Amino acid sequence: MRRVWRGIPAAILLLALIGAWELYVDLKGSTFSLILPPPHQVAKALYTDRSLLWSSFLVTAQEVLLGILVATALGAVLSVAIHFSPTLRRATYPLMVASQAVPVAVFAPALAFWLGFGILPKLVVVAVVSFFSIVVATTAGLAAVDPDLIKLMRTFDASRMRTFWHVELPSALPSVFTGAKIAVAVSVIGAVFAEYTGSNSGLGYVILVSQPQLLAARGVAATVILCVFAIALFGLLGLGERLALPWAYRPRGEIAT
């Protein structure tokens, strides 16, 4: 019951925004609706174009999920490596920051030219835009371990790897999930931009071709699906975090039994 109550303010805010959107477009007139369609037209497009939107969603979802898996694997490995090697950290961090400053529109066409127009260049784009948050969050989590726990492990003459597996890694897992949650949002954006260049399927492609065809409602409907997908992934990660790390959500002062 408490969880239902917590969701009421968000539902009220969403309904208020939809109502304001509908009213704003109605006041602007029918010409403006060609650019920004009202919610009722978007809802109609979700139904009438459901077959196209569903098949396109499956393409984009595959790119996003596989891209996040690749980004998580590479990000976790790189985070552990730079945690053990300050020299590697100093060498790679500037490059990672630079990779996030390069617009997707610059390197996506080159990837499509090198790797073809299949799923591979899309995975690369999604992984590139996603892995930075995972690396930064995981590295920060590994560096923020309680020093007293490290000293305790040294007191027991534990090896460096044993300390890592039993103390540092478990303590950093909440940060890993935090980085993955951030990556979920940007990965969807990365997939859309990847589909803008060298693709004939996916929700990004639907958005790209809808505006010139004066099918703005279809494009916004595709955007709504992307938003719902990102929220669902974020929620699933939050649920997975609660199940995998119950101690992180235990009230302070409560003793595990």
DAFENVEN-V381112 format. One record per residue. N is the residue number from 1. RES is the residue in three letters. PHI is phi in radians with two decimals (NA if undefined). PSI is psi in degrees with one decimal (none if undefined). OMEGA is omega in radians with two decimals (NA if undefined). Layout:
BEGIN
n=N res=RES phi=PHI psi=PSI omega=OMEGA
n=N res=RES phi=PHI psi=PSI omega=OMEGA
END
This chain:
BEGIN
n=1 res=MET phi=NA psi=-38.8 omega=-3.13
n=2 res=ARG phi=-1.12 psi=-39.0 omega=3.13
n=3 res=ARG phi=-1.16 psi=-37.5 omega=3.09
n=4 res=VAL phi=-1.10 psi=-43.3 omega=3.13
n=5 res=TRP phi=-1.09 psi=-39.2 omega=3.13
n=6 res=ARG phi=-1.11 psi=-28.8 omega=-3.12
n=7 res=GLY phi=-1.44 psi=-11.9 omega=-3.11
n=8 res=ILE phi=-1.12 psi=-46.5 omega=3.13
n=9 res=PRO phi=-1.02 psi=-39.8 omega=3.12
n=10 res=ALA phi=-1.14 psi=-40.5 omega=3.12
n=11 res=ALA phi=-1.13 psi=-41.1 omega=3.12
n=12 res=ILE phi=-1.12 psi=-44.3 omega=3.12
n=13 res=LEU phi=-1.09 psi=-41.6 omega=3.13
n=14 res=LEU phi=-1.09 psi=-44.8 omega=3.12
n=15 res=LEU phi=-1.11 psi=-37.8 omega=3.11
n=16 res=ALA phi=-1.13 psi=-41.3 omega=3.12
n=17 res=LEU phi=-1.16 psi=-40.6 omega=3.11
n=18 res=ILE phi=-1.12 psi=-42.2 omega=3.10
n=19 res=GLY phi=-1.09 psi=-43.0 omega=3.11
n=20 res=ALA phi=-1.13 psi=-39.3 omega=3.09
n=21 res=TRP phi=-1.06 psi=-48.3 omega=3.14
n=22 res=GLU phi=-1.06 psi=-45.1 omega=-3.12
n=23 res=LEU phi=-1.15 psi=-41.5 omega=-3.12
n=24 res=TYR phi=-1.08 psi=-46.2 omega=-3.14
n=25 res=VAL phi=-1.15 psi=-39.2 omega=3.12
n=26 res=ASP phi=-1.08 psi=-38.9 omega=3.14
n=27 res=LEU phi=-1.23 psi=-31.1 omega=-3.13
n=28 res=LYS phi=-1.31 psi=-27.1 omega=3.11
n=29 res=GLY phi=1.82 psi=172.3 omega=-3.04
n=30 res=SER phi=-1.17 psi=-30.8 omega=-3.13
n=31 res=THR phi=-1.12 psi=-41.5 omega=-3.14
n=32 res=PHE phi=-1.14 psi=-28.6 omega=-3.12
n=33 res=SER phi=-1.17 psi=-16.5 omega=3.05
n=34 res=LEU phi=-1.22 psi=-23.3 omega=3.12
n=35 res=ILE phi=-1.68 psi=-49.3 omega=3.11
n=36 res=LEU phi=-2.17 psi=97.5 omega=-3.10
n=37 res=PRO phi=-1.24 psi=149.8 omega=3.10
n=38 res=PRO phi=-1.25 psi=162.3 omega=-3.10
n=39 res=PRO phi=-0.98 psi=-35.4 omega=-3.10
n=40 res=HIS phi=-1.19 psi=-31.2 omega=3.06
n=41 res=GLN phi=-1.24 psi=-36.5 omega=3.10
n=42 res=VAL phi=-1.13 psi=-43.0 omega=3.10
n=43 res=ALA phi=-1.07 psi=-39.3 omega=3.11
n=44 res=LYS phi=-1.12 psi=-41.0 omega=3.12
n=45 res=ALA phi=-1.15 psi=-35.7 omega=3.10
n=46 res=LEU phi=-1.05 psi=-32.2 omega=-3.14
n=47 res=TYR phi=-1.50 psi=-50.4 omega=-3.05
n=48 res=THR phi=-1.20 psi=-32.2 omega=-3.13
n=49 res=ASP phi=-1.81 psi=24.0 omega=-3.02
n=50 res=ARG phi=-1.07 psi=-35.4 omega=-3.13
n=51 res=SER phi=-1.15 psi=-48.3 omega=3.11
n=52 res=LEU phi=-1.11 psi=-44.9 omega=-3.11
n=53 res=LEU phi=-1.14 psi=-38.2 omega=3.13
n=54 res=TRP phi=-1.16 psi=-46.9 omega=3.14
n=55 res=SER phi=-1.13 psi=-37.0 omega=3.11
n=56 res=SER phi=-1.21 psi=-37.6 omega=3.11
n=57 res=PHE phi=-1.09 psi=-40.3 omega=3.14
n=58 res=LEU phi=-1.06 psi=-37.8 omega=3.11
n=59 res=VAL phi=-1.15 psi=-50.0 omega=-3.11
n=60 res=THR phi=-1.16 psi=-39.4 omega=3.14
n=61 res=ALA phi=-1.08 psi=-39.7 omega=3.10
n=62 res=GLN phi=-1.09 psi=-43.4 omega=3.12
n=63 res=GLU phi=-1.09 psi=-43.7 omega=-3.10
n=64 res=VAL phi=-1.17 psi=-48.5 omega=-3.08
n=65 res=LEU phi=-1.12 psi=-46.5 omega=3.12
n=66 res=LEU phi=-1.15 psi=-38.6 omega=3.13
n=67 res=GLY phi=-1.11 psi=-40.1 omega=3.11
n=68 res=ILE phi=-1.16 psi=-39.6 omega=3.10
n=69 res=LEU phi=-1.07 psi=-44.3 omega=3.11
n=70 res=VAL phi=-1.11 psi=-45.2 omega=-3.13
n=71 res=ALA phi=-1.11 psi=-39.8 omega=3.14
n=72 res=THR phi=-1.15 psi=-44.0 omega=3.13
n=73 res=ALA phi=-1.10 psi=-50.0 omega=-3.13
n=74 res=LEU phi=-1.16 psi=-40.5 omega=-3.13
n=75 res=GLY phi=-1.14 psi=-40.2 omega=3.13
n=76 res=ALA phi=-1.15 psi=-43.8 omega=3.13
n=77 res=VAL phi=-1.10 psi=-45.2 omega=-3.14
n=78 res=LEU phi=-1.16 psi=-37.2 omega=3.12
n=79 res=SER phi=-1.09 psi=-44.9 omega=3.12
n=80 res=VAL phi=-1.12 psi=-40.4 omega=-3.12
n=81 res=ALA phi=-1.10 psi=-46.5 omega=-3.12
n=82 res=ILE phi=-1.32 psi=-19.6 omega=3.03
n=83 res=HIS phi=-1.19 psi=-36.8 omega=3.14
n=84 res=PHE phi=-1.49 psi=-18.4 omega=-3.06
n=85 res=SER phi=-2.29 psi=98.3 omega=3.07
n=86 res=PRO phi=-1.02 psi=-31.9 omega=3.11
n=87 res=THR phi=-1.11 psi=-44.1 omega=3.10
n=88 res=LEU phi=-1.11 psi=-36.4 omega=3.11
n=89 res=ARG phi=-1.08 psi=-47.5 omega=-3.14
n=90 res=ARG phi=-1.12 psi=-29.9 omega=-3.10
n=91 res=ALA phi=-1.40 psi=-35.4 omega=-3.00
n=92 res=THR phi=-1.67 psi=-27.8 omega=-3.06
n=93 res=TYR phi=-1.04 psi=-46.0 omega=3.10
n=94 res=PRO phi=-1.04 psi=-36.5 omega=3.13
n=95 res=LEU phi=-1.19 psi=-38.2 omega=3.12
n=96 res=MET phi=-1.14 psi=-42.0 omega=3.10
n=97 res=VAL phi=-1.10 psi=-42.2 omega=3.13
n=98 res=ALA phi=-1.10 psi=-35.5 omega=-3.13
n=99 res=SER phi=-1.11 psi=-28.7 omega=3.13
n=100 res=GLN phi=-1.45 psi=-15.4 omega=3.14
n=101 res=ALA phi=-1.53 psi=-14.5 omega=-3.14
n=102 res=VAL phi=-1.42 psi=122.0 omega=3.13
n=103 res=PRO phi=-1.06 psi=141.5 omega=3.14
n=104 res=VAL phi=-1.04 psi=-35.1 omega=-3.11
n=105 res=ALA phi=-1.11 psi=-16.8 omega=-3.12
n=106 res=VAL phi=-1.42 psi=-47.5 omega=-3.04
n=107 res=PHE phi=-1.70 psi=-15.1 omega=3.13
n=108 res=ALA phi=-1.08 psi=-45.5 omega=3.10
n=109 res=PRO phi=-1.08 psi=-36.4 omega=3.12
n=110 res=ALA phi=-1.15 psi=-39.3 omega=3.10
n=111 res=LEU phi=-1.13 psi=-40.4 omega=3.12
n=112 res=ALA phi=-1.11 psi=-36.0 omega=3.12
n=113 res=PHE phi=-1.21 psi=-39.7 omega=-3.10
n=114 res=TRP phi=-1.37 psi=-42.0 omega=-2.97
n=115 res=LEU phi=-1.82 psi=-2.2 omega=-3.13
n=116 res=GLY phi=1.60 psi=-173.1 omega=-3.05
n=117 res=PHE phi=-1.89 psi=21.8 omega=3.08
n=118 res=GLY phi=-1.51 psi=-154.3 omega=-3.06
n=119 res=ILE phi=-1.40 psi=-22.0 omega=-3.03
n=120 res=LEU phi=-1.02 psi=-50.1 omega=3.13
n=121 res=PRO phi=-1.09 psi=-31.4 omega=3.09
n=122 res=LYS phi=-1.16 psi=-39.5 omega=3.11
n=123 res=LEU phi=-1.10 psi=-40.1 omega=3.14
n=124 res=VAL phi=-1.10 psi=-44.4 omega=-3.14
n=125 res=VAL phi=-1.09 psi=-47.5 omega=-3.14
n=126 res=VAL phi=-1.08 psi=-43.0 omega=-3.14
n=127 res=ALA phi=-1.13 psi=-40.9 omega=-3.11
n=128 res=VAL phi=-1.12 psi=-44.3 omega=-3.09
n=129 res=VAL phi=-1.35 psi=-14.3 omega=-3.04
n=130 res=SER phi=-1.76 psi=-33.1 omega=-2.91
n=131 res=PHE phi=-1.26 psi=-22.3 omega=-3.07
n=132 res=PHE phi=-1.08 psi=-46.2 omega=-3.13
n=133 res=SER phi=-1.12 psi=-34.7 omega=3.12
n=134 res=ILE phi=-1.17 psi=-43.6 omega=-3.14
n=135 res=VAL phi=-1.12 psi=-47.8 omega=-3.09
n=136 res=VAL phi=-1.11 psi=-46.9 omega=-3.11
n=137 res=ALA phi=-1.16 psi=-42.9 omega=-3.13
n=138 res=THR phi=-1.17 psi=-42.5 omega=3.12
n=139 res=THR phi=-1.09 psi=-41.9 omega=3.10
n=140 res=ALA phi=-1.13 psi=-38.7 omega=3.11
n=141 res=GLY phi=-1.13 psi=-40.7 omega=3.11
n=142 res=LEU phi=-1.16 psi=-33.8 omega=-3.12
n=143 res=ALA phi=-1.40 psi=-15.0 omega=-3.06
n=144 res=ALA phi=-1.72 psi=14.5 omega=3.13
n=145 res=VAL phi=-1.15 psi=142.9 omega=-3.14
n=146 res=ASP phi=-1.01 psi=119.1 omega=3.14
n=147 res=PRO phi=-1.03 psi=-29.6 omega=-3.14
n=148 res=ASP phi=-1.13 psi=-33.2 omega=3.09
n=149 res=LEU phi=-1.19 psi=-37.7 omega=3.09
n=150 res=ILE phi=-1.12 psi=-43.4 omega=3.12
n=151 res=LYS phi=-1.12 psi=-37.6 omega=3.13
n=152 res=LEU phi=-1.09 psi=-43.5 omega=3.11
n=153 res=MET phi=-1.11 psi=-37.5 omega=3.09
n=154 res=ARG phi=-1.16 psi=-34.2 omega=3.11
n=155 res=THR phi=-1.08 psi=-35.5 omega=3.10
n=156 res=PHE phi=-1.50 psi=10.6 omega=3.08
n=157 res=ASP phi=1.05 psi=37.4 omega=3.12
n=158 res=ALA phi=-1.35 psi=145.6 omega=3.11
n=159 res=SER phi=-1.26 psi=167.2 omega=3.14
n=160 res=ARG phi=-1.08 psi=-42.9 omega=-3.13
n=161 res=MET phi=-1.21 psi=-35.9 omega=3.12
n=162 res=ARG phi=-1.14 psi=-39.7 omega=3.08
n=163 res=THR phi=-1.10 psi=-39.3 omega=3.14
n=164 res=PHE phi=-1.12 psi=-49.0 omega=-3.05
n=165 res=TRP phi=-1.22 psi=-34.1 omega=-3.01
n=166 res=HIS phi=-1.72 psi=-17.8 omega=-3.09
n=167 res=VAL phi=-2.17 psi=-58.4 omega=-2.99
n=168 res=GLU phi=-1.18 psi=-49.3 omega=-3.10
n=169 res=LEU phi=-1.11 psi=-48.6 omega=3.10
n=170 res=PRO phi=-1.03 psi=-37.3 omega=3.14
n=171 res=SER phi=-1.20 psi=-27.0 omega=-3.09
n=172 res=ALA phi=-1.55 psi=-10.3 omega=-3.07
n=173 res=LEU phi=-1.03 psi=-39.6 omega=3.06
n=174 res=PRO phi=-1.01 psi=-36.2 omega=3.11
n=175 res=SER phi=-1.21 psi=-34.8 omega=3.08
n=176 res=VAL phi=-1.07 psi=-45.0 omega=3.12
n=177 res=PHE phi=-1.14 psi=-36.6 omega=3.11
n=178 res=THR phi=-1.08 psi=-45.4 omega=3.10
n=179 res=GLY phi=-1.10 psi=-38.1 omega=3.12
n=180 res=ALA phi=-1.16 psi=-36.7 omega=3.11
n=181 res=LYS phi=-1.11 psi=-42.0 omega=3.10
n=182 res=ILE phi=-1.14 psi=-39.9 omega=-3.11
n=183 res=ALA phi=-1.11 psi=-31.6 omega=-3.13
n=184 res=VAL phi=-1.02 psi=-45.7 omega=-3.09
n=185 res=ALA phi=-1.16 psi=-47.6 omega=-3.08
n=186 res=VAL phi=-1.28 psi=-25.0 omega=3.13
n=187 res=SER phi=-1.15 psi=-36.5 omega=3.10
n=188 res=VAL phi=-1.12 psi=-42.4 omega=3.09
n=189 res=ILE phi=-1.10 psi=-42.7 omega=3.13
n=190 res=GLY phi=-1.08 psi=-39.9 omega=3.13
n=191 res=ALA phi=-1.13 psi=-39.5 omega=-3.14
n=192 res=VAL phi=-1.12 psi=-46.8 omega=3.13
n=193 res=PHE phi=-1.14 psi=-34.9 omega=3.09
n=194 res=ALA phi=-1.12 psi=-36.2 omega=3.13
n=195 res=GLU phi=-1.33 psi=-19.6 omega=3.07
n=196 res=TYR phi=-1.12 psi=-29.2 omega=-3.07
n=197 res=THR phi=-2.03 psi=110.8 omega=3.04
n=198 res=GLY phi=1.33 psi=48.1 omega=3.11
n=199 res=SER phi=-2.60 psi=149.3 omega=3.06
n=200 res=ASN phi=-2.19 psi=22.8 omega=3.12
n=201 res=SER phi=-2.71 psi=167.8 omega=-3.13
n=202 res=GLY phi=1.74 psi=160.6 omega=-3.12
n=203 res=LEU phi=-1.16 psi=-32.4 omega=3.07
n=204 res=GLY phi=-1.09 psi=-40.8 omega=3.09
n=205 res=TYR phi=-1.15 psi=-39.2 omega=3.09
n=206 res=VAL phi=-1.06 psi=-44.3 omega=3.12
n=207 res=ILE phi=-1.11 psi=-40.8 omega=-3.09
n=208 res=LEU phi=-1.09 psi=-42.9 omega=-3.04
n=209 res=VAL phi=-1.58 psi=-12.5 omega=-3.07
n=210 res=SER phi=-1.26 psi=-40.9 omega=-3.07
n=211 res=GLN phi=-1.11 psi=-47.7 omega=3.11
n=212 res=PRO phi=-1.10 psi=-25.9 omega=3.13
n=213 res=GLN phi=-1.55 psi=9.0 omega=-3.12
n=214 res=LEU phi=1.00 psi=37.4 omega=3.09
n=215 res=LEU phi=-2.02 psi=54.4 omega=-3.07
n=216 res=ALA phi=-1.06 psi=-34.7 omega=-3.13
n=217 res=ALA phi=-1.09 psi=-39.0 omega=3.11
n=218 res=ARG phi=-1.14 psi=-41.7 omega=3.12
n=219 res=GLY phi=-1.10 psi=-42.7 omega=3.11
n=220 res=VAL phi=-1.19 psi=-35.8 omega=3.09
n=221 res=ALA phi=-1.07 psi=-40.9 omega=3.08
n=222 res=ALA phi=-1.11 psi=-37.7 omega=3.11
n=223 res=THR phi=-1.15 psi=-39.6 omega=3.10
n=224 res=VAL phi=-1.06 psi=-41.9 omega=3.12
n=225 res=ILE phi=-1.10 psi=-40.9 omega=3.11
n=226 res=LEU phi=-1.08 psi=-41.9 omega=3.13
n=227 res=CYS phi=-1.11 psi=-45.7 omega=3.13
n=228 res=VAL phi=-1.11 psi=-39.4 omega=3.12
n=229 res=PHE phi=-1.09 psi=-44.9 omega=3.13
n=230 res=ALA phi=-1.11 psi=-41.9 omega=3.11
n=231 res=ILE phi=-1.10 psi=-41.4 omega=3.14
n=232 res=ALA phi=-1.12 psi=-43.7 omega=3.11
n=233 res=LEU phi=-1.11 psi=-41.6 omega=3.11
n=234 res=PHE phi=-1.06 psi=-44.1 omega=3.13
n=235 res=GLY phi=-1.13 psi=-39.5 omega=3.12
n=236 res=LEU phi=-1.14 psi=-38.0 omega=3.09
n=237 res=LEU phi=-1.14 psi=-40.2 omega=3.10
n=238 res=GLY phi=-1.10 psi=-41.1 omega=3.10
n=239 res=LEU phi=-1.15 psi=-43.0 omega=3.11
n=240 res=GLY phi=-1.08 psi=-36.6 omega=3.12
n=241 res=GLU phi=-1.15 psi=-41.8 omega=3.13
n=242 res=ARG phi=-1.13 psi=-36.8 omega=-3.14
n=243 res=LEU phi=-1.31 psi=-38.5 omega=-3.09
n=244 res=ALA phi=-1.42 psi=-29.2 omega=-3.07
n=245 res=LEU phi=-2.22 psi=64.9 omega=-3.10
n=246 res=PRO phi=-1.09 psi=-28.6 omega=-3.12
n=247 res=TRP phi=-1.19 psi=-25.7 omega=-3.13
n=248 res=ALA phi=-1.24 psi=-19.6 omega=-3.12
n=249 res=TYR phi=-1.90 psi=5.9 omega=3.13
n=250 res=ARG phi=-1.31 psi=132.5 omega=3.12
n=251 res=PRO phi=-0.97 psi=144.8 omega=-3.14
n=252 res=ARG phi=-1.07 psi=139.7 omega=-3.14
n=253 res=GLY phi=1.58 psi=-13.5 omega=3.13
n=254 res=GLU phi=-1.41 psi=133.3 omega=-3.10
n=255 res=ILE phi=-1.75 psi=129.6 omega=-3.13
n=256 res=ALA phi=-1.15 psi=141.3 omega=3.13
n=257 res=THR phi=-2.05 psi=none omega=NA
END
